[in-house]
Amino acid sequence: MALHVVLVEPEIPWNTGNVGRTCVAAGATLHLVGPLGFSLSERRLKRAGMDYWPKLSLARHENLGAFLAALPGAARLLAFSAQGERTLWQAPLQDGDYLLFGSESRGLGRAALAACGRGVYRIPMRPHARSLNLSTSVAVVLYEALRRGQKA
């Protein structure tokens, strides 16, 4: 499966480093949509990504508008947010999807959620839990998509 993980305005370098490492392991492309809360030369980013970072398929986008303009015409956007009414288990994950995740402190903004239309989902969790770590959320969704794409 050729999946795309999209981090919109990530703030914490080690989360992004961990996401990059996960993308390499899963064969996904990582899209970083600015503004970023750190520099791509940040030591903590590279440390979390370890020696995987040079192997990462990475696309950098100045802002959300630039990312949306660069999408192929048939691209499917699926957002993952605590605001999703439906769960990950209901998400129609398939090859080529762009999986959007927001910043650690703000999540996805209105413009990103609007770009996904009805394709906004949440990761199921107990009512008292507010959220998961960004890199954990990406791993949960990405590997669920890979699991579904496996041939029996």
Backbone as JSON, one array per atom type, in Angstrom:
{
  "sequence": "MALHVVLVEPEIPWNTGNVGRTCVAAGATLHLVGPLGFSLSERRLKRAGMDYWPKLSLARHENLGAFLAALPGAARLLAFSAQGERTLWQAPLQDGDYLLFGSESRGLGRAALAACGRGVYRIPMRPHARSLNLSTSVAVVLYEALRRGQKA",
  "N": [[0.84, -1.19, 0.0], [0.5, 2.22, -0.79], [0.67, 4.7, 1.2], [0.02, 7.95, 2.64], [1.15, 9.99, 5.15], [0.18, 12.84, 6.8], [1.28, 15.55, 8.53], [0.01, 18.29, 10.0], [1.19, 21.31, 10.77], [3.05, 20.4, 12.87], [4.47, 20.44, 16.2], [6.36, 19.4, 17.98], [9.56, 18.17, 17.9], [10.56, 15.51, 18.42], [8.28, 13.92, 18.28], [7.64, 14.14, 15.56], [9.97, 13.02, 14.52], [9.68, 10.37, 15.43], [7.35, 9.7, 14.02], [8.31, 9.86, 11.41], [10.11, 7.72, 11.43], [8.32, 5.59, 11.81], [6.91, 5.82, 9.41], [8.9, 5.1, 7.54], [9.26, 2.42, 8.29], [6.75, 1.43, 7.62], [6.51, 1.98, 4.97], [5.4, 4.35, 4.06], [4.79, 7.69, 2.81], [5.83, 10.74, 4.23], [4.33, 13.79, 4.83], [5.01, 17.06, 5.63], [3.39, 19.79, 6.8], [3.6, 23.18, 7.0], [3.22, 26.11, 9.13], [6.11, 24.78, 10.78], [6.89, 23.8, 14.13], [9.55, 23.69, 14.72], [12.93, 23.25, 13.53], [13.96, 21.47, 10.6], [16.51, 20.6, 10.88], [16.84, 20.11, 13.47], [18.26, 18.61, 16.28], [16.94, 16.86, 18.06], [14.86, 15.91, 16.51], [16.19, 14.35, 14.59], [17.41, 12.54, 16.29], [15.22, 11.1, 17.4], [14.23, 10.02, 15.05], [16.3, 8.43, 14.38], [18.58, 6.45, 12.5], [16.85, 6.16, 10.45], [15.84, 8.43, 9.23], [17.26, 9.46, 6.87], [16.29, 7.62, 5.02], [13.69, 8.18, 4.63], [10.76, 8.93, 2.79], [9.97, 12.03, 2.08], [7.94, 14.9, 1.99], [7.71, 18.34, 1.87], [5.64, 21.04, 2.74], [4.76, 24.39, 2.45], [2.45, 25.52, 3.66], [-1.01, 24.83, 4.53], [-2.6, 25.44, 2.29], [-0.75, 25.24, 0.17], [-0.14, 22.52, 0.34], [-2.66, 21.36, -0.26], [-2.98, 22.3, -2.87], [-1.01, 20.88, -4.17], [-1.9, 18.3, -4.27], [-2.76, 15.28, -6.02], [-5.42, 15.0, -8.44], [-7.34, 12.94, -7.83], [-6.98, 12.42, -5.17], [-7.6, 11.16, -1.9], [-8.57, 12.46, 1.13], [-8.33, 11.83, 4.54], [-9.13, 12.71, 7.73], [-7.91, 12.62, 11.08], [-9.08, 13.1, 14.17], [-10.02, 14.28, 17.41], [-12.45, 15.37, 17.15], [-13.89, 13.89, 15.36], [-16.86, 12.28, 14.31], [-17.31, 9.69, 13.62], [-15.64, 6.51, 14.04], [-12.22, 5.27, 13.75], [-12.55, 2.61, 13.0], [-14.6, 2.74, 11.24], [-13.61, 4.1, 9.12], [-12.95, 4.34, 5.66], [-10.37, 3.11, 4.75], [-7.84, 3.01, 2.29], [-5.55, 2.11, -0.37], [-3.26, 4.64, -1.28], [-4.37, 6.72, 0.17], [-4.43, 9.88, 1.93], [-3.58, 10.63, 5.08], [-4.5, 12.69, 7.54], [-3.22, 14.53, 10.3], [-3.29, 16.62, 13.15], [-1.62, 19.35, 14.91], [0.17, 18.95, 18.03], [-0.84, 20.48, 20.2], [-3.11, 21.84, 19.27], [-4.53, 20.31, 17.46], [-6.28, 19.53, 14.4], [-7.08, 22.3, 12.36], [-9.97, 24.32, 11.37], [-9.91, 24.71, 8.55], [-8.42, 22.53, 7.56], [-10.02, 20.39, 8.45], [-12.35, 20.98, 7.03], [-11.45, 20.58, 4.42], [-11.42, 17.86, 4.32], [-14.04, 17.15, 4.37], [-16.67, 14.98, 4.99], [-14.95, 13.07, 5.81], [-13.78, 12.68, 8.46], [-12.42, 11.26, 11.27], [-12.18, 9.56, 14.44], [-9.95, 8.15, 16.83], [-10.92, 5.39, 18.66], [-11.4, 5.59, 22.16], [-11.44, 5.44, 25.74], [-13.89, 7.36, 27.58], [-12.77, 9.16, 29.5], [-10.24, 9.68, 28.57], [-8.39, 12.1, 26.92], [-6.76, 12.37, 24.63], [-4.4, 10.71, 22.41], [-0.81, 10.44, 22.15], [0.72, 12.15, 19.43], [2.5, 10.7, 17.7], [1.85, 8.09, 18.41], [-0.84, 7.99, 17.66], [-0.62, 8.24, 14.87], [0.74, 5.84, 14.29], [-1.18, 3.92, 15.08], [-3.32, 4.38, 13.26], [-2.03, 4.16, 10.75], [-1.02, 1.52, 10.74], [-3.41, 0.12, 10.99], [-4.53, 0.69, 8.51], [-2.66, -0.6, 6.87], [-3.03, -3.22, 7.74], [-5.63, -3.73, 6.84], [-5.19, -3.63, 4.13], [-3.79, -5.9, 3.52], [-3.41, -8.89, 1.69], [-5.37, -11.78, 1.89]],
  "CA": [[0.0, 0.0, 0.0], [1.2, 3.5, -0.82], [-0.08, 5.63, 2.04], [0.64, 9.24, 2.91], [0.88, 10.54, 6.47], [0.28, 14.29, 6.7], [1.28, 16.25, 9.81], [-0.28, 19.7, 9.78], [1.78, 22.19, 11.78], [3.56, 19.71, 14.07], [5.2, 21.34, 17.1], [7.36, 18.73, 18.81], [10.46, 17.47, 16.98], [10.71, 14.06, 18.62], [7.08, 13.26, 17.75], [7.81, 14.07, 14.1], [11.02, 12.03, 14.27], [9.07, 9.04, 15.61], [6.43, 9.48, 12.91], [9.16, 9.56, 10.25], [10.62, 6.36, 11.61], [7.19, 4.71, 11.56], [6.62, 5.87, 7.97], [9.9, 4.28, 6.87], [8.96, 1.01, 8.59], [5.49, 1.05, 6.99], [6.55, 2.28, 3.54], [4.53, 5.5, 3.79], [5.4, 9.0, 2.6], [5.49, 11.72, 5.26], [4.15, 15.16, 4.37], [5.04, 18.02, 6.72], [2.71, 21.01, 6.39], [4.01, 24.25, 7.89], [4.54, 26.27, 9.7], [6.56, 23.78, 11.74], [7.31, 24.35, 15.42], [10.95, 23.34, 14.9], [13.7, 23.2, 12.29], [14.24, 20.09, 10.16], [17.88, 20.24, 11.28], [16.77, 19.92, 14.92], [18.94, 17.4, 16.75], [15.96, 15.95, 18.68], [14.12, 15.28, 15.4], [17.05, 13.3, 14.02], [17.64, 11.5, 17.3], [14.02, 10.26, 17.46], [14.13, 9.3, 13.78], [17.49, 7.59, 14.31], [19.19, 6.33, 11.17], [15.78, 5.99, 9.48], [15.49, 9.71, 8.61], [17.72, 9.57, 5.47], [15.55, 6.69, 4.17], [12.3, 8.63, 4.63], [10.15, 9.63, 1.66], [9.49, 13.23, 2.76], [7.49, 16.04, 1.2], [7.54, 19.52, 2.73], [4.68, 22.0, 2.18], [4.83, 25.66, 3.17], [1.24, 25.7, 4.45], [-2.1, 23.93, 4.14], [-2.99, 25.77, 0.92], [0.25, 24.67, -0.74], [-0.33, 21.08, 0.36], [-3.88, 21.03, -0.99], [-2.73, 22.59, -4.28], [-0.08, 19.88, -4.7], [-2.53, 16.97, -4.29], [-3.29, 14.78, -7.29], [-6.86, 15.21, -8.56], [-8.17, 11.89, -7.23], [-6.5, 12.15, -3.81], [-8.59, 11.05, -0.82], [-8.1, 12.96, 2.42], [-9.03, 11.36, 5.73], [-8.6, 13.39, 8.91], [-8.06, 11.93, 12.35], [-9.25, 14.18, 15.12], [-10.95, 14.0, 18.51], [-13.74, 15.91, 16.73], [-14.56, 12.98, 14.44], [-18.09, 11.64, 14.81], [-17.17, 8.25, 13.36], [-14.35, 6.0, 14.54], [-11.25, 4.67, 12.84], [-13.06, 1.33, 12.51], [-15.54, 3.06, 10.15], [-12.89, 4.83, 8.06], [-12.75, 3.5, 4.47], [-8.95, 3.22, 4.43], [-7.43, 2.28, 1.08], [-4.27, 2.46, -0.99], [-3.14, 6.0, -1.81], [-5.0, 7.72, 1.04], [-3.68, 10.89, 2.67], [-4.07, 10.55, 6.45], [-4.14, 13.97, 8.16], [-3.14, 14.64, 11.75], [-3.0, 18.0, 13.52], [-0.54, 19.65, 15.86], [0.03, 18.35, 19.35], [-1.62, 21.29, 21.14], [-4.34, 22.38, 18.7], [-5.2, 19.38, 16.55], [-6.52, 20.05, 13.05], [-7.9, 23.5, 12.3], [-11.19, 24.27, 10.57], [-9.64, 24.59, 7.11], [-8.02, 21.15, 7.28], [-11.2, 19.55, 8.63], [-13.26, 21.27, 5.91], [-10.89, 19.96, 3.22], [-11.71, 16.42, 4.4], [-15.48, 16.95, 4.29], [-17.19, 14.01, 5.97], [-13.91, 12.1, 6.09], [-13.11, 12.99, 9.72], [-12.59, 10.1, 12.14], [-11.45, 9.6, 15.71], [-9.47, 6.86, 17.35], [-11.74, 5.1, 19.83], [-10.76, 5.49, 23.47], [-12.36, 5.6, 26.87], [-14.37, 8.74, 27.69], [-11.92, 10.03, 30.32], [-8.98, 9.94, 27.88], [-8.53, 13.24, 26.03], [-6.11, 12.12, 23.34], [-3.16, 9.94, 22.39], [0.34, 11.14, 21.6], [0.65, 12.25, 17.97], [3.19, 9.59, 17.02], [1.07, 6.89, 18.69], [-2.03, 8.08, 16.81], [-0.21, 7.93, 13.49], [1.05, 4.41, 14.2], [-2.43, 3.16, 15.17], [-4.07, 4.52, 12.01], [-1.23, 3.66, 9.63], [-0.97, 0.06, 10.75], [-4.75, -0.38, 10.7], [-4.66, 0.76, 7.05], [-1.84, -1.69, 6.3], [-3.69, -4.49, 8.06], [-6.77, -3.89, 5.93], [-4.71, -3.78, 2.76], [-3.15, -7.19, 3.32], [-4.16, -9.91, 0.95], [-5.54, -12.98, 2.72]],
  "C": [[0.88, 1.24, 0.0], [0.37, 4.52, -0.06], [0.73, 6.9, 2.28], [0.2, 9.71, 4.29], [1.15, 12.04, 6.37], [0.21, 14.88, 8.1], [1.11, 17.73, 9.52], [0.19, 20.49, 10.99], [2.26, 21.46, 13.04], [4.46, 20.65, 14.88], [6.39, 20.7, 17.8], [8.27, 17.86, 17.95], [10.55, 15.97, 17.19], [9.45, 13.3, 18.19], [7.21, 13.09, 16.24], [8.9, 13.08, 13.74], [10.49, 10.62, 14.4], [8.12, 8.72, 14.47], [7.21, 9.14, 11.65], [9.68, 8.14, 10.28], [9.53, 5.33, 11.32], [6.85, 4.67, 10.07], [7.62, 5.03, 7.18], [9.57, 2.8, 7.05], [7.71, 0.53, 7.84], [5.47, 1.31, 5.48], [5.66, 3.44, 3.14], [5.37, 6.75, 3.54], [4.92, 9.93, 3.7], [5.44, 13.1, 4.62], [4.13, 16.07, 5.6], [4.48, 19.34, 6.19], [3.0, 22.08, 7.43], [2.88, 25.2, 8.23], [4.84, 25.19, 10.75], [6.99, 24.48, 13.02], [8.77, 24.08, 15.72], [11.62, 23.36, 13.53], [13.92, 21.74, 11.91], [15.67, 19.67, 10.48], [17.96, 20.01, 12.79], [17.35, 18.57, 15.33], [17.95, 16.38, 17.33], [15.1, 15.25, 17.62], [14.92, 14.11, 14.86], [17.29, 12.18, 15.02], [16.44, 10.56, 17.39], [13.86, 9.44, 16.19], [15.26, 8.33, 13.55], [18.06, 7.56, 12.9], [18.14, 6.1, 10.09], [15.56, 7.26, 8.66], [16.02, 9.85, 7.17], [16.96, 8.65, 4.51], [14.1, 7.11, 3.98], [11.91, 9.29, 3.32], [9.42, 10.83, 2.27], [9.09, 14.3, 1.77], [7.21, 17.18, 2.18], [6.63, 20.51, 2.02], [4.67, 23.24, 3.07], [3.65, 25.86, 4.12], [0.15, 24.78, 3.91], [-2.52, 24.19, 2.69], [-2.04, 25.17, -0.1], [0.12, 23.15, -0.8], [-1.54, 20.69, -0.48], [-3.7, 21.26, -2.49], [-1.85, 21.53, -4.94], [-0.71, 18.48, -4.82], [-2.93, 16.56, -5.7], [-4.82, 14.89, -7.28], [-7.73, 14.19, -7.85], [-7.78, 11.58, -5.79], [-7.67, 12.11, -2.82], [-7.94, 11.5, 0.48], [-8.96, 12.38, 3.54], [-8.36, 12.0, 6.93], [-8.85, 12.55, 10.15], [-7.97, 12.97, 13.45], [-10.2, 13.73, 16.22], [-12.34, 14.5, 18.15], [-14.51, 14.99, 15.77], [-15.79, 12.35, 15.07], [-18.04, 10.13, 14.63], [-15.77, 7.81, 13.79], [-13.47, 5.48, 13.4], [-11.79, 3.38, 12.23], [-14.05, 1.53, 11.35], [-14.87, 3.76, 8.98], [-12.64, 3.9, 6.88], [-11.31, 3.59, 3.96], [-8.61, 2.4, 3.18], [-6.11, 2.83, 0.55], [-4.31, 3.89, -1.54], [-3.73, 7.08, -0.93], [-3.98, 8.67, 1.66], [-4.32, 10.97, 4.05], [-3.59, 11.79, 7.21], [-4.24, 13.93, 9.67], [-2.73, 16.07, 12.08], [-1.86, 18.12, 14.51], [-0.86, 19.08, 17.24], [-0.88, 19.16, 20.27], [-2.97, 21.74, 20.6], [-5.13, 21.39, 17.86], [-5.31, 19.98, 15.17], [-7.43, 21.27, 13.12], [-9.1, 23.32, 11.39], [-10.93, 24.05, 9.1], [-9.25, 23.16, 6.74], [-9.21, 20.2, 7.42], [-12.18, 19.75, 7.47], [-12.76, 20.61, 4.63], [-11.19, 18.47, 3.16], [-13.21, 16.13, 4.33], [-15.97, 16.03, 5.4], [-16.14, 12.97, 6.35], [-13.1, 12.43, 7.33], [-13.45, 11.87, 10.71], [-11.81, 10.3, 13.43], [-10.99, 8.19, 16.07], [-10.28, 6.56, 18.61], [-10.9, 5.0, 21.1], [-11.79, 5.74, 24.55], [-12.71, 7.08, 27.07], [-13.45, 9.67, 28.49], [-10.59, 10.36, 29.66], [-9.2, 11.05, 26.85], [-7.96, 12.96, 24.65], [-4.92, 11.19, 23.53], [-2.03, 10.84, 21.91], [0.25, 11.11, 20.08], [1.31, 11.06, 17.29], [2.47, 8.26, 17.26], [-0.17, 6.86, 17.8], [-1.7, 7.71, 15.37], [0.03, 6.44, 13.34], [-0.22, 3.57, 14.23], [-3.16, 3.19, 13.83], [-3.31, 3.89, 10.84], [-1.21, 2.13, 9.6], [-2.35, -0.58, 10.6], [-4.98, -0.36, 9.18], [-3.86, -0.35, 6.39], [-2.49, -3.05, 6.54], [-4.84, -4.75, 7.1], [-6.32, -4.16, 4.5], [-4.03, -5.1, 2.48], [-4.04, -8.12, 2.54], [-4.21, -11.18, 1.81], [-4.87, -14.17, 2.07]]
}
